[in-house]
Amino acid sequence: MALEVDLGEVVFIPPFGLVVLCLMGRYARTLCPQVQYRLPRSPHLRRYLARMRFDEAVAGFAQLIGPPLTTDQDRAMPDSEALLELTRIEERVDVERVLGRIADRVEVILAAELQYTPVEINRFKNVVAELCHNILDHSTTWGYVAVQRYQDPRTRTKYAVIGVGDLGIGIKKSLAHRYEVEEWTHAQAILNALKKNCSRDPTRGLGLYIVEQICRRYGGNLQIKSGDTRVYIRGRRHFEHRSAFFPGTLLSISLCQRLP
């Protein structure tokens, strides 16, 4: 029996949502013989999915049904400055090549769209690199990264949104390699992972800490889902939401334009 994910009435999917859809399909494929995505009726969203290469991201474990994806000129631009399409982070031997492509595209977005300085861009690229390496550390197969930039229609402020996710062991189990986490909730594990030098590896552990610091500095926000909890962080405030259990880790990072 096939599982159908019906996107027919959907009109907007951010990078985080795209990553979730891909991981959901991969996980569902381990439980049922066939997974199908019914594509949106919205031509605008089908063009967006084509630019984000959604069809390639789900190839091998899911089928697309319904109105076909609509290609446009942006799809033919391998070095599009506007976005980073859904990118699989698969094997460690390939990660530096993949990260090089990600770094170049993210640099364009941060410099041209958000007016970040070279130092700020380099700091962010290091964070992206660490998050991608985390996918390989915590996943037995692969994960995804996607980036898109938007403009607030009211304030005209530009911002970038990055989605990252994997089907690995999750934050709590990862920290269990170094800490006694039996009494921790998943929310506590997520918040502890944001602390400086709190990691399964004592030589690392600055990734999520730096991400949170960058989001705070530039008026952005951070969402992390792992286990049965989603934590939303903006500035010095955080909000915890219980949700269905998720075995891996999902992150949504929003960075606002640097104002003069």
BABA-858877 format. One line per 3 residues: number of its first residue (from 1); for each residue x, z negated, y of N, C-alpha, C. Coordinates in Angstrom, 1 decimal. Layout:
NUM	X Z Y X Z Y X Z Y | ...
***
This chain:
1	0.8 0.0 -1.2 0.0 0.0 0.0 0.9 0.0 1.2 | 0.6 0.9 2.2 1.4 1.0 3.4 1.0 0.0 4.5 | 1.9 -0.5 5.2 1.7 -1.3 6.4 1.7 -0.4 7.6
4	0.6 -0.4 8.4 0.6 0.4 9.6 0.7 -0.5 10.8 | 1.6 -0.2 11.7 1.7 -0.8 13.0 1.1 0.1 14.0 | 0.0 -0.3 14.6 -0.8 0.6 15.4 -0.4 0.4 16.9
7	0.2 1.4 17.5 0.7 1.3 18.9 -0.2 2.2 19.7 | -1.4 2.7 19.2 -2.2 3.6 19.8 -2.6 3.3 21.2 | -3.0 2.0 21.5 -3.5 1.6 22.8 -2.4 1.0 23.7
10	-1.1 1.0 23.2 0.0 0.4 24.0 0.4 1.3 25.1 | 0.6 0.8 26.3 1.0 1.6 27.4 2.4 1.2 28.0 | 3.0 0.1 27.5 4.3 -0.3 28.0 5.1 -1.1 26.9
13	6.3 -0.8 26.7 7.2 -1.5 25.7 8.5 -1.7 26.3 | 8.9 -3.0 26.7 10.2 -3.2 27.2 11.3 -3.2 26.1 | 12.6 -3.2 26.4 13.6 -3.2 25.4 13.5 -4.2 24.3
16	13.1 -5.5 24.8 12.9 -6.5 23.8 11.8 -6.2 22.8 | 10.8 -5.6 23.3 9.7 -5.1 22.4 10.1 -4.1 21.4 | 10.9 -3.1 21.9 11.4 -2.1 21.0 12.3 -2.7 19.9
19	13.2 -3.6 20.2 14.0 -4.2 19.2 13.1 -5.0 18.2 | 12.1 -5.7 18.7 11.2 -6.4 17.8 10.5 -5.5 16.9 | 10.0 -4.3 17.4 9.3 -3.4 16.6 10.2 -2.9 15.4
22	11.4 -2.6 15.8 12.4 -2.1 14.8 12.6 -3.1 13.7 | 12.9 -4.3 14.1 13.2 -5.4 13.2 12.0 -5.7 12.3 | 10.8 -5.7 12.9 9.6 -6.0 12.2 9.4 -5.0 11.1
25	9.6 -3.7 11.4 9.5 -2.7 10.4 10.5 -2.8 9.3 | 11.7 -3.1 9.6 12.8 -3.3 8.6 12.4 -4.5 7.7 | 11.9 -5.6 8.3 11.6 -6.7 7.4 10.3 -6.4 6.6
28	9.4 -5.7 7.1 8.2 -5.4 6.4 8.5 -4.5 5.2 | 9.5 -3.6 5.4 9.8 -2.7 4.3 10.3 -3.4 3.1 | 10.8 -4.6 3.2 11.3 -5.4 2.1 10.1 -6.0 1.3
31	8.9 -5.9 1.9 7.7 -6.6 1.3 6.7 -5.6 0.8 | 6.7 -4.3 1.4 5.7 -3.3 1.0 6.4 -2.0 0.8 | 5.8 -1.1 0.1 6.5 0.2 -0.2 6.6 1.2 0.9
34	5.8 1.0 1.9 5.8 2.0 3.0 5.4 1.3 4.3 | 6.1 1.7 5.4 5.8 1.2 6.7 5.6 2.4 7.6 | 4.5 2.3 8.4 4.2 3.4 9.3 3.9 2.9 10.7
37	4.4 3.6 11.7 4.1 3.3 13.1 3.1 4.4 13.6 | 1.9 4.0 14.1 1.0 4.9 14.7 1.4 5.0 16.2 | 1.8 6.2 16.6 2.4 6.3 18.0 1.3 6.2 19.1
40	1.8 5.8 20.3 0.8 5.6 21.4 0.1 6.9 21.8 | -1.1 6.8 22.3 -1.8 7.9 22.8 -1.2 8.3 24.2 | -0.6 7.4 24.9 -0.1 7.6 26.2 1.1 8.6 26.2
43	0.9 9.8 26.9 2.1 10.8 26.9 3.3 10.2 27.6 | 3.1 9.4 28.6 4.2 8.7 29.3 5.0 7.9 28.3 | 4.3 7.1 27.6 5.0 6.2 26.6 5.7 6.9 25.5
46	5.1 8.0 25.1 5.7 8.8 24.0 7.0 9.5 24.5 | 7.0 9.9 25.8 8.2 10.4 26.4 9.3 9.3 26.5 | 8.9 8.1 26.8 9.8 7.0 26.9 10.4 6.7 25.5
49	9.6 6.7 24.5 10.1 6.4 23.1 11.0 7.5 22.7 | 10.8 8.7 23.1 11.7 9.8 22.8 13.0 9.6 23.4 | 13.0 9.2 24.7 14.3 9.0 25.5 15.0 7.8 24.8
52	14.3 6.8 24.4 14.9 5.6 23.8 15.3 5.9 22.3 | 15.0 7.1 21.8 15.4 7.5 20.4 14.8 6.5 19.4 | 13.5 6.2 19.6 12.8 5.3 18.7 12.8 5.9 17.3
55	12.6 7.2 17.2 12.5 7.8 15.9 13.8 7.7 15.1 | 14.9 7.8 15.8 16.2 7.6 15.1 16.4 6.1 14.7 | 15.9 5.2 15.5 16.1 3.8 15.2 15.4 3.3 14.0
58	14.3 3.9 13.7 13.5 3.5 12.5 13.7 4.4 11.3 | 14.5 5.5 11.5 14.7 6.4 10.4 15.3 5.7 9.2 | 14.7 6.0 8.0 15.2 5.4 6.8 14.3 4.3 6.2
61	13.5 3.7 7.1 12.6 2.7 6.6 11.2 2.8 7.1 | 10.8 3.7 7.9 9.5 3.8 8.4 9.1 5.3 8.8 | 7.8 5.5 8.8 7.3 6.9 9.2 6.6 6.7 10.5
64	6.6 7.8 11.3 5.9 7.9 12.5 4.7 8.8 12.3 | 3.5 8.3 12.7 2.3 9.1 12.5 1.5 9.2 13.8 | 0.6 10.1 13.9 -0.2 10.2 15.2 0.5 11.3 16.1
67	0.1 11.3 17.4 0.7 12.3 18.3 2.2 12.2 18.3 | 2.8 13.4 18.2 4.3 13.4 18.2 5.0 12.9 19.4 | 6.2 12.4 19.3 6.9 12.0 20.5 7.2 13.3 21.4
70	7.1 13.1 22.7 7.3 14.2 23.6 8.7 14.1 24.2 | 9.4 15.2 23.9 10.8 15.2 24.5 10.7 15.8 25.9 | 11.7 15.4 26.7 11.9 15.9 28.0 13.3 16.1 28.3
73	13.7 16.5 29.5 15.1 16.8 29.8 16.0 15.6 29.7 | 15.4 14.4 29.9 16.3 13.2 29.8 16.8 13.0 28.4 | 15.9 13.4 27.4 16.3 13.2 26.0 17.6 14.0 25.7
76	17.8 15.1 26.4 18.9 16.0 26.1 20.2 15.5 26.8 | 20.1 14.4 27.6 21.3 14.0 28.3 22.0 12.9 27.6 | 23.1 13.1 26.9 23.8 12.1 26.1 24.3 11.0 26.9
79	24.6 11.2 28.2 25.2 10.2 29.0 24.2 9.7 30.1 | 22.9 9.6 29.8 21.9 9.3 30.8 22.3 8.0 31.5 | 22.2 8.0 32.8 22.6 6.8 33.6 21.4 5.8 33.7
82	20.2 6.2 33.3 19.1 5.4 33.5 18.8 4.3 32.5 | 19.3 4.5 31.3 19.0 3.6 30.2 20.1 3.7 29.1 | 20.0 2.7 28.2 20.7 2.7 27.0 19.7 2.7 25.8
85	19.6 3.8 25.1 18.6 3.9 24.1 18.9 2.9 23.0 | 17.9 2.7 22.1 18.0 1.9 21.0 19.3 2.2 20.2 | 20.2 1.3 20.0 21.5 1.5 19.4 21.6 0.6 18.2
88	21.9 1.1 17.1 22.2 0.3 15.9 23.6 -0.2 15.9 | 23.7 -1.5 15.7 25.0 -2.2 15.5 25.1 -2.4 14.0 | 25.9 -1.5 13.3 25.9 -1.5 11.9 27.1 -2.1 11.3
91	28.3 -1.4 11.2 29.5 -1.8 10.5 30.5 -2.3 11.5 | 31.3 -3.3 11.1 32.3 -3.8 12.0 33.4 -2.8 12.3 | 33.6 -1.9 11.4 34.6 -0.8 11.7 34.2 0.1 12.8
94	32.9 0.2 13.1 32.3 1.0 14.1 32.0 0.3 15.4 | 32.1 -1.0 15.4 31.5 -1.8 16.6 32.3 -1.5 17.9 | 33.6 -1.3 17.8 34.3 -1.1 19.1 33.9 0.3 19.7
97	33.7 1.3 18.8 33.3 2.6 19.3 31.9 2.5 20.0 | 31.0 1.7 19.3 29.6 1.6 19.8 29.7 0.8 21.1 | 30.5 -0.3 21.1 30.6 -1.1 22.3 31.2 -0.4 23.5
100	32.1 0.6 23.2 32.6 1.4 24.3 31.6 2.2 25.0 | 30.7 2.8 24.2 29.6 3.6 24.8 28.6 2.7 25.5 | 28.3 1.5 24.9 27.4 0.6 25.6 28.0 0.1 26.9
103	29.3 -0.2 26.9 30.0 -0.7 28.1 29.9 0.3 29.2 | 30.2 1.6 28.9 30.2 2.6 30.0 28.8 2.7 30.6 | 27.7 2.7 29.8 26.4 2.9 30.3 25.9 1.7 31.1
106	26.2 0.5 30.5 25.9 -0.7 31.2 26.6 -0.8 32.6 | 27.9 -0.4 32.6 28.6 -0.4 33.9 27.9 0.4 34.9 | 27.4 1.6 34.5 26.7 2.5 35.5 25.5 1.8 36.0
109	24.7 1.2 35.1 23.5 0.5 35.6 23.8 -0.6 36.5 | 24.8 -1.5 36.2 25.1 -2.6 37.0 25.7 -2.3 38.3 | 26.5 -1.2 38.4 27.2 -0.8 39.6 26.2 0.0 40.5
112	25.7 1.0 39.9 24.9 1.9 40.8 23.5 1.4 41.1 | 22.9 0.7 40.1 21.5 0.2 40.3 21.4 -1.2 40.9 | 22.3 -2.1 40.5 22.2 -3.5 40.9 23.3 -4.0 41.8
115	24.3 -3.1 42.2 25.3 -3.4 43.1 26.2 -4.6 42.7 | 26.5 -4.7 41.4 27.4 -5.7 41.0 28.8 -5.3 41.2 | 29.7 -6.4 41.4 31.1 -6.1 41.7 31.8 -5.9 40.3
118	33.1 -5.3 40.4 33.8 -5.0 39.2 34.0 -6.3 38.3 | 34.3 -7.4 39.0 34.5 -8.7 38.2 33.2 -9.1 37.5 | 32.1 -8.9 38.2 30.8 -9.3 37.6 30.5 -8.3 36.4
121	30.8 -7.1 36.6 30.5 -6.1 35.5 31.4 -6.4 34.3 | 32.6 -6.7 34.5 33.5 -7.0 33.4 33.0 -8.2 32.6 | 32.6 -9.2 33.4 32.1 -10.4 32.7 30.9 -10.1 31.9
124	30.0 -9.3 32.4 28.8 -8.9 31.6 29.1 -8.1 30.4 | 30.1 -7.2 30.5 30.5 -6.3 29.4 31.0 -7.2 28.3 | 31.8 -8.3 28.6 32.3 -9.2 27.6 31.2 -9.9 26.9
127	30.1 -10.2 27.6 29.0 -10.9 27.0 28.3 -9.9 26.1 | 28.1 -8.7 26.5 27.4 -7.7 25.6 28.3 -7.5 24.3 | 29.6 -7.5 24.5 30.5 -7.4 23.3 30.3 -8.5 22.4
130	30.2 -9.8 22.9 30.1 -10.9 22.0 28.7 -10.9 21.3 | 27.7 -10.6 22.1 26.4 -10.5 21.4 26.3 -9.5 20.3 | 27.0 -8.4 20.5 27.0 -7.4 19.4 27.8 -7.8 18.2
133	28.9 -8.5 18.5 29.7 -9.1 17.4 28.9 -10.2 16.6 | 28.0 -10.9 17.4 27.2 -11.9 16.8 26.2 -11.3 15.8 | 25.8 -10.1 16.1 24.9 -9.4 15.1 25.5 -9.2 13.8
136	26.8 -8.8 13.8 27.5 -8.5 12.6 27.8 -9.9 11.9 | 28.1 -10.9 12.6 28.4 -12.2 12.1 27.1 -12.8 11.4 | 25.9 -12.5 11.9 24.7 -13.2 11.4 23.8 -12.3 10.7
139	24.1 -11.1 10.4 23.2 -10.2 9.8 23.9 -9.5 8.6 | 23.1 -9.3 7.5 23.6 -8.7 6.3 23.5 -7.1 6.4 | 22.8 -6.6 7.4 22.6 -5.2 7.5 23.0 -4.8 8.9
142	22.1 -4.7 9.8 22.4 -4.3 11.2 21.4 -4.8 12.2 | 21.7 -4.7 13.5 20.8 -5.1 14.5 20.7 -4.0 15.5 | 20.1 -4.4 16.7 19.8 -3.4 17.7 20.1 -3.9 19.1
145	20.5 -3.0 20.0 20.7 -3.3 21.4 19.9 -2.2 22.2 | 19.2 -2.5 23.2 18.6 -1.5 24.1 18.6 -2.0 25.5 | 18.8 -1.1 26.5 18.8 -1.5 27.9 17.9 -0.5 28.7
148	17.2 -1.0 29.6 16.4 -0.2 30.5 16.4 -0.8 31.9 | 16.4 0.0 32.9 16.3 -0.5 34.3 14.9 -0.2 34.9 | 14.4 -1.1 35.7 13.1 -0.9 36.3 13.2 -1.2 37.8
151	12.1 -0.9 38.5 11.9 -1.3 39.9 10.6 -2.0 40.1 | 10.6 -3.1 40.7 9.4 -3.9 41.0 8.6 -3.0 42.0 | 7.4 -2.6 41.7 6.6 -1.8 42.6 6.2 -2.5 43.9
154	6.2 -3.8 43.9 5.8 -4.6 45.1 7.0 -4.8 46.0 | 8.1 -5.3 45.5 9.3 -5.7 46.3 10.3 -4.6 46.4 | 10.2 -3.5 45.5 11.2 -2.4 45.4 12.5 -2.9 44.9
157	12.6 -4.2 44.4 13.8 -4.7 43.8 14.1 -4.1 42.4 | 15.3 -3.7 42.2 15.7 -3.2 40.9 16.2 -4.3 40.0 | 16.0 -4.1 38.7 16.5 -5.0 37.7 16.7 -4.3 36.4
160	17.6 -4.9 35.6 17.9 -4.4 34.2 17.4 -5.4 33.2 | 16.9 -4.8 32.1 16.5 -5.6 31.0 17.2 -5.2 29.7 | 17.8 -6.2 29.0 18.6 -5.9 27.8 17.9 -6.6 26.7
163	17.6 -5.9 25.6 17.1 -6.5 24.4 18.1 -6.5 23.3 | 18.3 -7.6 22.6 19.3 -7.7 21.5 18.6 -8.4 20.3 | 18.8 -8.0 19.1 18.2 -8.7 18.0 18.8 -8.3 16.6
166	18.7 -9.3 15.7 19.1 -9.0 14.3 18.2 -9.8 13.4 | 18.3 -9.5 12.1 17.6 -10.2 11.0 18.5 -11.1 10.3 | 19.4 -11.8 11.0 20.4 -12.6 10.3 19.9 -14.0 9.9
169	20.7 -15.0 10.1 20.4 -16.4 9.6 19.8 -17.2 10.7 | 19.8 -16.8 12.0 19.3 -17.5 13.1 20.3 -18.5 13.6 | 19.9 -19.1 14.8 20.8 -20.0 15.5 21.0 -21.3 14.8
172	20.0 -21.9 14.3 20.1 -23.2 13.7 21.0 -23.2 12.5 | 20.8 -22.2 11.6 21.6 -22.1 10.4 23.1 -21.7 10.8 | 23.2 -20.9 11.8 24.6 -20.6 12.3 25.3 -21.8 12.7
175	24.7 -22.7 13.5 25.3 -23.9 14.0 25.6 -24.9 12.9 | 24.8 -24.7 11.8 25.0 -25.7 10.7 26.4 -25.5 10.0 | 27.1 -24.5 10.3 28.5 -24.3 9.8 29.4 -25.3 10.4
178	29.0 -25.9 11.6 29.9 -26.8 12.3 29.3 -28.1 12.6 | 27.9 -28.2 12.7 27.2 -29.4 13.2 26.2 -29.8 12.1 | 25.9 -31.1 12.3 24.8 -31.7 11.4 23.5 -31.4 12.1
181	22.8 -30.4 11.6 21.6 -29.9 12.3 20.3 -30.2 11.6 | 20.3 -31.0 10.6 19.1 -31.2 9.8 18.0 -31.8 10.6 | 18.3 -32.6 11.6 17.2 -33.2 12.4 16.9 -32.4 13.6
184	17.6 -31.4 13.9 17.3 -30.6 15.1 16.1 -29.7 14.9 | 15.3 -29.5 15.9 14.3 -28.5 15.9 15.0 -27.2 16.3 | 14.2 -26.1 16.1 14.8 -24.8 16.4 15.0 -24.7 17.9
187	14.1 -25.3 18.7 14.3 -25.4 20.2 15.6 -26.1 20.5 | 15.8 -27.2 19.9 17.1 -28.0 20.2 18.3 -27.1 19.8 | 18.2 -26.4 18.7 19.4 -25.6 18.3 19.6 -24.5 19.4
190	18.6 -23.8 19.9 18.7 -22.8 20.9 19.3 -23.4 22.2 | 18.8 -24.5 22.6 19.3 -25.1 23.9 20.7 -25.6 23.7 | 21.1 -26.1 22.5 22.5 -26.5 22.3 23.4 -25.3 22.3
193	22.9 -24.2 21.8 23.7 -23.0 21.7 24.1 -22.5 23.1 | 23.3 -22.9 24.1 23.5 -22.5 25.5 24.6 -23.3 26.2 | 25.0 -24.4 25.5 26.0 -25.3 26.1 27.4 -24.7 25.9
196	28.3 -25.1 26.8 29.6 -24.5 26.8 30.3 -25.0 25.5 | 30.9 -24.0 24.8 31.7 -24.3 23.6 30.9 -24.8 22.4 | 29.6 -24.7 22.4 28.8 -25.0 21.3 28.6 -23.8 20.4
199	29.3 -23.7 19.3 29.2 -22.5 18.5 29.6 -22.8 17.1 | 29.3 -22.0 16.1 29.8 -22.2 14.8 31.3 -22.0 14.7 | 31.9 -21.3 15.7 33.3 -21.0 15.7 33.9 -21.7 16.9
202	34.8 -22.7 16.8 35.3 -23.5 17.9 36.2 -22.6 18.8 | 36.6 -21.4 18.4 37.4 -20.6 19.2 36.6 -19.6 20.1 | 35.2 -19.7 19.9 34.3 -18.9 20.7 33.3 -19.8 21.3
205	32.1 -19.3 21.4 31.0 -20.2 21.9 30.7 -20.1 23.4 | 31.3 -19.1 24.1 31.0 -18.9 25.5 29.9 -17.9 25.8 | 29.5 -17.1 24.7 28.6 -16.0 24.9 27.3 -16.3 25.5
208	26.5 -17.2 24.8 25.2 -17.5 25.4 25.3 -18.4 26.6 | 26.3 -19.2 26.7 26.5 -20.0 27.9 26.8 -19.1 29.1 | 27.6 -18.0 29.0 27.9 -17.1 30.1 26.6 -16.3 30.4
211	25.9 -15.9 29.4 24.7 -15.1 29.6 23.7 -15.9 30.5 | 23.5 -17.2 30.1 22.6 -18.1 30.9 23.1 -18.3 32.3 | 24.4 -18.4 32.5 25.0 -18.6 33.8 24.8 -17.3 34.7
214	25.0 -16.2 34.1 24.8 -14.9 34.8 23.4 -14.8 35.2 | 22.4 -15.0 34.3 21.0 -14.9 34.6 20.7 -15.9 35.8 | 21.2 -17.1 35.8 20.9 -18.0 36.8 21.5 -17.6 38.2
217	22.7 -17.0 38.1 23.3 -16.6 39.4 22.6 -15.5 40.1 | 22.1 -14.6 39.3 21.5 -13.4 39.8 19.9 -13.3 39.8 | 19.3 -14.5 39.7 17.9 -14.6 39.7 17.2 -14.0 38.5
220	17.9 -13.9 37.4 17.3 -13.3 36.2 16.7 -14.4 35.3 | 16.3 -13.9 34.1 15.8 -14.9 33.2 16.3 -14.5 31.8 | 16.1 -15.4 30.9 16.6 -15.3 29.5 15.6 -15.8 28.5
223	15.3 -15.0 27.5 14.4 -15.4 26.5 15.1 -15.3 25.1 | 15.0 -16.4 24.4 15.7 -16.4 23.0 14.6 -16.9 22.0 | 14.5 -16.1 20.9 13.7 -16.5 19.8 14.5 -16.6 18.6
226	14.3 -17.8 17.9 15.0 -18.0 16.6 14.2 -19.0 15.9 | 14.0 -18.9 14.6 13.2 -19.8 13.8 11.8 -19.8 14.3 | 11.2 -20.9 14.5 9.8 -21.0 14.9 9.6 -21.2 16.4
229	10.6 -20.9 17.2 10.5 -21.2 18.6 11.0 -20.1 19.5 | 10.3 -19.9 20.6 10.9 -19.0 21.7 11.1 -19.8 22.9 | 12.3 -19.7 23.5 12.7 -20.5 24.7 12.8 -19.5 25.8
232	12.1 -19.8 26.9 12.2 -19.0 28.2 13.0 -19.8 29.2 | 14.0 -19.2 29.8 14.9 -19.9 30.7 14.9 -19.2 32.0 | 14.6 -19.8 33.1 14.7 -19.2 34.5 15.3 -20.3 35.4
235	16.4 -20.0 36.0 17.1 -21.0 36.8 17.5 -22.2 36.0 | 17.1 -23.4 36.5 17.4 -24.7 35.7 16.2 -25.1 34.9 | 15.2 -24.3 34.8 14.0 -24.7 34.1 13.9 -23.9 32.8
238	13.4 -24.6 31.7 13.2 -23.9 30.5 11.8 -24.3 29.9 | 11.2 -23.3 29.2 9.9 -23.5 28.6 10.0 -23.2 27.1 | 9.4 -24.0 26.3 9.4 -23.8 24.8 8.1 -23.4 24.3
241	8.1 -22.4 23.4 6.8 -21.9 22.9 7.0 -21.8 21.4 | 6.1 -22.5 20.6 6.1 -22.3 19.2 5.5 -21.0 18.8 | 6.1 -20.4 17.8 5.6 -19.1 17.4 5.8 -18.9 15.9
244	5.4 -17.7 15.3 5.6 -17.5 13.9 7.1 -17.5 13.6 | 7.5 -17.9 12.4 8.9 -18.0 12.1 9.6 -16.7 12.1 | 10.8 -16.6 12.6 11.6 -15.4 12.6 12.9 -15.7 12.1
247	13.4 -15.0 11.1 14.7 -15.4 10.4 15.9 -15.2 11.2 | 15.9 -14.3 12.1 17.2 -13.9 12.8 17.1 -14.5 14.2 | 17.7 -13.7 15.2 17.8 -14.1 16.6 17.4 -12.9 17.4
250	16.6 -13.1 18.5 16.1 -12.1 19.4 16.5 -12.6 20.8 | 17.0 -11.8 21.7 17.3 -12.1 23.1 16.7 -11.1 24.0 | 16.2 -11.5 25.1 15.8 -10.6 26.2 16.5 -11.1 27.4
253	17.3 -10.3 28.1 18.1 -10.7 29.2 17.6 -9.8 30.4 | 17.2 -10.5 31.5 16.8 -9.8 32.7 17.7 -10.1 33.9 | 18.3 -9.1 34.5 19.2 -9.3 35.6 18.7 -8.6 36.8
256	18.6 -9.3 38.0 18.0 -8.7 39.2 19.1 -8.0 40.0 | 18.7 -7.2 40.9 19.6 -6.5 41.8 20.3 -7.5 42.7 | 21.6 -7.3 43.0 22.4 -8.2 43.8 22.1 -7.8 45.3
259	21.4 -8.7 46.0 21.0 -8.4 47.4 22.1 -8.8 48.3 | 22.3 -8.0 49.5 23.3 -8.3 50.4 23.2 -9.6 51.2
***
